[in-house]
Amino acid sequence: MQSPTKEELEESIRELTEYKNRLEKEVVTISNKLKMPQKKIKSIIKSHIELNQIKIILSKLNKQKDNVTSTLTT
């Protein structure tokens, strides 16, 4: 299996970040409709399993992109 290119990694990071932002916005919107306090909304976002998994994946993708970038510059 071939390693992803820097461009492929950037595209994946961009799309996953957009998805994460949409998901967070959806949680906030629904929570606001339910008139939940802001503290509770933040707590929900922090404990949201899917959002946490996305953050972990984004971190890994960014590290991988950094490794590809540093390999290209050396």
Summary of the structure (lengths in Angstrom):
residues: 74
radius of gyration: 16.2
end to end distance: 23.1
largest distance: 53.5
contacts: 174
relative contact order: 0.17
helix: 85%
strand: 0%
